[in-house]
Amino acid sequence: MVCKSFSLCGGCSLKQDDYAAQIEIKKGKVVKLLAPFYSGEINITPSPQTEYFRNKIELSFCRQVVWSEPFAKKKKFIRDKSKPLEFENTFGFRMKGRWDRSVNISGCLLYEPNLSAFAAAVRKWALDLQVPFYDQRTHSGVLRGLMLRRGVNTGEGMAVLITAAPFDATSFIPLVEQFYPSYSILTAVNAGMSDAAGICNIQLLKGRGIMREKIFESGREIIFEISPQSFFQTNTKAANLLYQKVANRVAELNPAVMYDLYGGAGSFSLCCAPYVGKSICVESVASAVNNGIKNAALNKAENVSFFNSTTEDFLTKQRLGNKNSLIVLDPPRSGVHPKACQTILNSGVKTILYISCNPATLAENLKTLSAKYEVVHAECFDFFPHSEHIETLTELKLK
């Protein structure tokens, strides 16, 4: 099925190619980037689902100038100055190549089947209330975005309405309930200039304010409690395959200590807990750490501890033990901080499992780490069908 908005919407970039072709495109990029460090075969595990596979999306409200025709990223929009500017209010994913425009959702295949109808209802609700949509160019308006998260294996979820200032969203509750009756409903404020500024002032309107998801590992059921700001892989079923792969390898290594760096809410620590003496999970987002502590208690993982710190600060203060220890790295798209990378290089830890969502920054980090480590295995997991993104797992051994 082809999305009606593919040519404009930034939600997908490879939808025009069949899925087998997408896999080959991604594999080619990873092979090229890792070629200086690894010459072995790199296999890709496909996503179990190629439609309705995402468990989290973020949509944007935009007040934007009406364009008479779509414009490419590098093509300049020339307005007729003899006529006043005409504006429109849109709600959906960002337009391809644009930080200031969004595209109304129509027939989206990323989240779940009700999304398009829900998005249309949200846009109508906002227009009927005459609440100003946010204008990224003038930094004015009230409604900025909406985050949706769902537990694929639990049926739980949350809707977080993001505004530029505190806003009475009582009338938003029945709208969400109509489409997603099991969801918690929250509001949050982003008063920054950029969407990347983060949210604060989170207010609960309905529900528990958190959701739960389950991962299955070797017959075990692992429960994760997730807050609005917690990191969790966006493709649950594909992530489950990666978690199982990592857990299997950790079980073979059976380390006394596992350092789970950039650990989020403890996904790898909890999956690997039965196979390590102890796991030390380091995460900079406080709410994720709080979730992780609860997750460890929920799963009776008494050998998992959490540190609320950036990885580079933790490594400055905590000397890594190198006897029968293992490092698991799962950094953001920006990769491992250079300072942390240098410390890891000199740690003497024999094995590193590096999970990367950006093969370009993985390759950049390997330029440093390859001074003392060699890549002995690499494989990919497709968490992001119809996009250029790919998850890469590499194993590094001390030379």
C-alpha positions, -999 to +999 in steps of 0.1 A: +000+000+000+013+035-009+008+064+015-011+093-001+013+118+015+046+101+007+059+128-018+056+155+009+056+139+043+089+134+062+076+103+080+091+080+053+118+083+027+120+049+009+083+041+005+087+041-033+109+011-031+097-024-023+109-037+011+135-061-003+151-032-022+150-010+009+170-037+028+197-038+001+200+000+001+205+001+038+229-029+038+250-012+011+254+020+032+264+001+063+289-021+044+305+010+030+308+028+063+322-002+082+345-013+054+376+003+070+370-017+102+352-050+091+353-071+060+330-099+071+294-105+060+268-082+074+233-096+075+201-077+081+172-090+101+140-075+085+113-059+106+086-084+115+061-058+103+064-032+076+031-015+084+019-002+117+052-011+133+060+021+153+051+024+190+059+061+192+053+091+169+055+128+173+032+151+153+034+189+149+008+217+148+020+243+122+007+277+112+024+281+078+022+301+046+001+284+019+022+272-010+005+271-044+026+240-052+051+218-033+086+230-033+118+209-031+142+214-002+166+234-022+141+253-044+133+288-033+097+298-027+091+331-045+060+349-033+038+374-051+044+405-030+014+422-046-008+398-026-011+394+012+003+361+027-023+334+031-018+310+061-030+275+068-031+253+100-017+218+095-012+189+119+009+159+111+045+148+104+071+174+093+073+180+056+104+165+040+134+187+045+115+214+064+117+224+101+088+249+098+061+230+080+040+199+085+017+178+064-019+168+073-019+130+078-039+109+053-037+071+052-006+069+074+008+033+078+033+039+105+015+039+139-018+021+139-049+021+117-069+047+136-042+074+134-054+092+103-089+096+116-076+106+150-053+132+135-081+147+115-103+149+146-075+166+166-070+192+139-108+198+138-109+201+176-081+227+176-097+247+148-131+247+164-116+259+196-097+285+177-065+277+196-035+292+176-013+266+160+024+272+166+043+293+140+080+281+139+091+313+121+076+338+145+076+316+176+040+324+183+010+303+190-001+277+216-004+242+202+030+227+193+028+190+191+014+156+201+033+126+212+016+092+210+031+060+225+016+025+227+025-008+243+023-032+214+022-062+237+001-047+265-025-024+248-015+005+271-005+039+258-003+076+263-011+108+245+009+139+254-003+173+241+026+197+239+019+234+241+041+266+241+025+277+275+002+261+301-031+253+285-065+240+297-069+209+277-099+194+295-118+192+262-090+171+247-098+142+271-130+129+254-114+132+220-085+109+229-109+085+247-130+081+216-100+066+197-077+054+225-098+046+256-069+028+274-044+057+270-031+080+298-036+116+287-011+143+296-001+178+287+035+193+286+051+226+279+079+233+254+087+270+257+119+268+238+127+280+203+131+245+189+111+213+191+143+197+204+143+219+235+125+192+254+093+193+275+086+203+311+056+210+333+041+176+326+005+175+339-017+143+341-052+146+329-063+110+329-047+076+338-015+067+355+008+089+335+030+060+325+025+029+303+039-006+303+054-027+275+066-063+275+096-079+259+100-117+257+134-133+262+140-170+263+105-177+277+108-148+302+083-119+302+101-086+310+080-057+319+090-021+312+074+010+327+078+039+304+072+076+311+067+103+284+104+111+283+118+076+285+137+061+256+124+029+243+130+014+209+102+025+185+097-009+168+088-033+196+088-065+177+120-058+159+136-046+191+126-079+207+148-097+182+178-075+190+173-078+227+172-116+223+204-116+202+223-095+227+210-116+257+222-147+239+257-133+234+259-120+270+248-154+282+278-169+263+302-144+278+287-146+313+305-115+326+308-106+363+300-070+355+281-055+326+283-017+320+251-007+303+260+028+290+233+051+276+211+025+292+177+043+291+151+026+313+173-005+315+162-025+285+195-044+279+202-046+317+169-063+324+171-086+294+206-097+303+202-098+342+202-136+345+235-139+326+256-113+345+269-110+381+257-074+381+247-048+356+254-011+360+230+010+339+240+046+332+215+071+319+213+109+318+175+113+317+162+113+353+127+101+345+142+071+326+164+062+355+133+064+378+115+041+354+145+018+353+146+014+391+109+005+390+115-018+361+142-036+380+118-040+410+090-052+387+112-079+372+129-088+405+163-080+390+182-073+422+216-073+404+208-042+383+217-008+396+212+027+380+232+058+378+217+091+367+246+107+348+259+113+314+282+085+302+312+108+300+308+121+335+302+086+349+334+073+333+353+102+347+343+094+382+340+056+380+369+034+369+358+005+348+368-029+360+384-049+332+384-084+348+355-104+333+335-073+324+315-063+294+305-029+280+271-025+262+268+008+243+235+021+230+241+058+223+218+083+206+222+092+170+251+115+178+271+085+189+294+080+219+307+113+234+344+117+223+355+119+260+337+087+268+350+070+237+386+078+247+380+065+283+365+032+269+394+029+246+418+028+275+396+008+298+410-026+291+376-042+290+379-072+266+345-071+249+322-042+237+287-047+223+279-015+204+243-010+193+240+020+170+210+037+154+233+057+131+260+038+112+278+071+103+285+080+140+293+043+147+320+045+120+333+078+135+335+062+170+353+031+155+380+054+142+389+060+179+381+025+192+400+006+164+433+018+179+429-010+205+398-029+195+388-049+164+353-055+151+347-093+151+310-093+142+285-069+127+248-073+118+218-051+113+182-050+125+156-030+105+137-010+131+126+016+106+110+003+074+105+029+046+132+051+060+170+052+055+176+044+092+190+011+104+201-004+137+235-020+138+250-044+163+288-048+164+310-068+187+345-054+195+373-074+210+404-060+227+434-066+204 
